[in-house]
Amino acid sequence: MHLKNWSTATALIVIGGMALAHGDAAPQPVDTEGLPDVGEEWLIENPYRADKVGEETWAKAIEIGDSGYNQNCARCHGLGAVSGGLAPDLRYLEAEEYGDEWFVERFRHGYTQNGTTKMPAFGELLGQKAAWAIRTYIETRPDDGALDEHSDRLKEIRDDLDAMSDASGDIEALRAELSKIAQEVETASGAPVADSAAMRAAILLQGDTPRPSAAAEQLTIGLSAAQ
């Protein structure tokens, strides 16, 4: 999948930005409007990957999964799915059927150890569409250090974007460079495309109404989270 070919609709994933607060203790409903139905029987493989549903639905799944994860999962599994050690680091679940099966089993039924509930069951509370949206968000997390070799250049691009107007002729060149960087960012799960700060910034520079200030903000957030 190449960022330069993505439609403006892919900007769905950056509408809400990266969540900056821990999830609530009680399960929070997840609005899955816009995602295709997946039936009543629980699947064992993520139906919302881009090669199955296309980039627009995939992007919508990331947007919904971002919100759903940070409302319901971040409290234990860490902001941005980066675990602090109290719970498994979900970024490293393989983006294939084996990882999907483990994820959906825990999501549906929770986990109890020696009579103590370590993870509540979310299946009946949130439903299958929310589960796979959260899975899509998790598997697109960049690996640890994935932005390190690009961080200096991304800071320069951020500063350039902060200083330019929406009509600047340099926007397209910076968008193309961000797209190239984004394609080199590896996920922890092995998924082919990472939902990185570089990708989010590149998407915000697409189309007839590029948003350099918003793109610069995404880079600031992403670079800060990578520290």
C-alpha positions in Angstrom: 0.0 0.0 0.0 1.4 3.3 -1.0 0.6 6.6 0.8 0.8 8.6 -2.4 -2.2 6.8 -3.7 -4.4 7.2 -0.7 -7.6 9.1 -1.0 -8.4 12.2 1.1 -10.9 10.0 2.9 -8.1 8.3 4.7 -7.8 11.4 6.9 -10.4 9.7 9.0 -7.7 8.3 11.2 -6.4 11.7 12.3 -9.8 13.3 13.1 -9.5 12.6 16.8 -5.7 12.7 17.0 -3.8 10.5 19.4 -5.6 10.1 22.7 -3.7 11.6 25.7 -5.7 10.3 28.6 -6.1 6.9 30.3 -9.3 4.9 29.7 -12.1 4.9 32.3 -12.4 2.0 34.7 -15.9 1.0 33.5 -16.3 -0.2 29.9 -17.2 2.6 27.6 -19.5 2.0 24.5 -17.7 2.3 21.2 -19.5 3.9 18.3 -18.8 1.6 15.3 -21.0 3.5 12.8 -19.4 3.4 9.4 -17.9 -0.1 9.7 -19.4 -3.0 7.7 -21.3 -5.6 9.6 -19.4 -8.8 10.3 -22.3 -11.1 11.3 -23.3 -12.5 14.7 -20.8 -15.4 14.8 -17.4 -14.3 16.1 -14.6 -14.4 13.6 -11.1 -15.6 14.2 -9.4 -13.3 11.8 -9.5 -9.5 11.5 -12.0 -8.5 8.8 -11.0 -4.9 8.7 -7.5 -5.1 7.3 -6.9 -3.0 4.2 -6.4 -6.0 1.9 -9.9 -7.2 2.8 -12.0 -4.0 3.0 -10.0 -1.3 1.3 -8.1 1.7 2.6 -11.1 3.8 3.5 -12.8 1.2 5.8 -9.4 0.3 7.2 -8.7 3.9 8.1 -12.2 4.2 9.7 -11.4 1.1 11.8 -8.2 2.7 13.0 -10.1 5.9 13.9 -12.7 3.9 15.9 -10.2 1.5 17.3 -8.0 4.4 18.5 -11.0 5.9 20.5 -12.2 2.5 21.7 -8.7 1.4 22.9 -7.9 4.5 24.8 -11.3 4.5 26.5 -11.3 0.8 27.5 -7.8 -0.6 27.3 -5.2 2.0 27.9 -5.7 2.0 31.6 -4.0 -1.4 31.8 -2.3 -1.9 28.5 -0.8 1.6 28.2 -1.4 4.7 26.1 -0.8 4.0 22.4 -0.7 0.3 23.3 2.7 0.7 24.9 2.5 -1.4 28.0 4.1 -0.3 31.2 4.6 -3.9 32.2 1.4 -4.6 34.2 -0.3 -6.2 31.2 0.8 -7.8 27.9 2.2 -5.4 25.2 -0.5 -5.9 22.6 1.6 -4.3 19.8 3.5 -7.6 19.5 0.5 -9.8 18.7 1.2 -11.1 15.2 -1.0 -9.4 12.5 -2.2 -12.8 11.3 -4.7 -15.4 12.4 -2.7 -16.7 15.3 -2.6 -13.3 16.9 -6.2 -12.6 16.0 -7.4 -15.8 17.8 -5.5 -14.9 21.0 -6.8 -11.3 20.9 -10.5 -12.1 20.3 -10.5 -14.9 22.9 -9.3 -12.5 25.6 -11.5 -9.7 24.4 -14.6 -11.9 24.5 -14.1 -13.8 27.7 -11.5 -11.9 29.7 -8.8 -13.5 31.8 -8.9 -14.9 35.3 -6.0 -16.2 37.3 -6.2 -18.0 40.6 -9.8 -16.7 41.0 -8.8 -13.1 40.3 -10.1 -11.3 37.3 -7.0 -9.9 35.5 -9.1 -8.7 32.5 -12.8 -8.3 32.3 -14.8 -9.8 29.4 -15.6 -7.1 26.8 -17.3 -9.3 24.2 -21.0 -8.8 25.1 -20.5 -5.3 26.3 -18.7 -3.8 23.3 -19.4 -6.3 20.5 -17.5 -7.8 17.6 -17.2 -4.7 15.4 -15.6 -2.7 18.3 -13.2 -5.7 19.0 -11.9 -5.8 15.4 -11.6 -2.0 15.2 -9.5 -2.0 18.4 -7.4 -4.9 17.0 -6.8 -2.9 13.8 -5.6 0.1 15.8 -3.3 -2.1 17.9 -1.7 -3.9 15.1 -0.8 -0.7 13.3 1.3 0.7 16.2 4.9 1.4 15.2 7.6 -0.7 16.8 9.8 0.7 19.6 12.3 3.0 18.0 10.7 2.9 14.6 10.9 6.7 14.2 14.4 7.1 15.7 16.4 7.3 12.5 13.9 9.8 11.1 13.3 11.9 14.2 15.8 14.7 13.4 14.3 15.1 9.9 10.7 14.9 11.2 11.5 17.7 13.6 12.8 19.8 10.7 9.7 19.1 8.7 7.5 20.0 11.6 9.3 23.3 12.0 8.9 24.0 8.2 5.2 23.2 8.4 4.7 25.5 11.3 6.3 28.3 9.4 4.3 27.9 6.1 0.9 29.0 4.9 -1.7 26.6 3.5 -0.9 27.8 0.0 2.8 27.2 0.1 4.2 25.4 -2.9 6.6 23.4 -0.6 3.7 21.4 0.9 3.6 18.8 -1.8 7.3 18.1 -1.5 7.0 17.7 2.3 4.0 15.5 1.9 5.9 13.3 -0.5 8.8 13.0 1.9 6.6 12.2 4.8 4.9 9.5 2.8 8.2 8.0 1.9 9.3 8.0 5.6 5.9 6.5 6.6 6.4 3.5 4.3 9.7 2.8 6.1 8.2 2.8 9.6 7.8 -0.8 10.9 5.0 -2.1 13.0 5.6 -4.3 16.1 3.0 -6.8 14.8 4.4 -7.3 11.3 1.4 -5.5 9.7 2.5 -3.9 6.4 1.6 -0.3 7.3 2.2 1.6 10.6 -0.2 4.3 11.8 2.7 6.6 12.5 3.0 10.3 13.1 4.6 10.6 9.6 1.6 8.9 8.0 -0.9 11.0 9.9 1.0 14.2 8.9 1.2 13.2 5.3 -2.5 12.5 5.1 -3.2 16.0 6.5 -1.3 17.5 3.6 -3.3 15.7 0.9 -6.0 17.1 -1.3 -7.0 20.6 -2.1 -7.0 21.9 1.4 -3.8 20.8 3.1 -3.4 21.6 6.8 0.2 22.2 7.6 -0.4 23.4 11.1 -2.4 20.3 12.0 0.3 18.1 10.3 3.0 19.9 12.4 0.9 19.1 15.6 0.7 15.5 14.7 4.5 15.3 14.3 4.9 17.0 17.7 2.6 14.5 19.4 4.1 11.5 17.6 7.7 12.5 18.3 6.9 13.2 22.0 5.2 9.8 22.3 8.3 8.2 20.8 10.6 9.6 23.5 
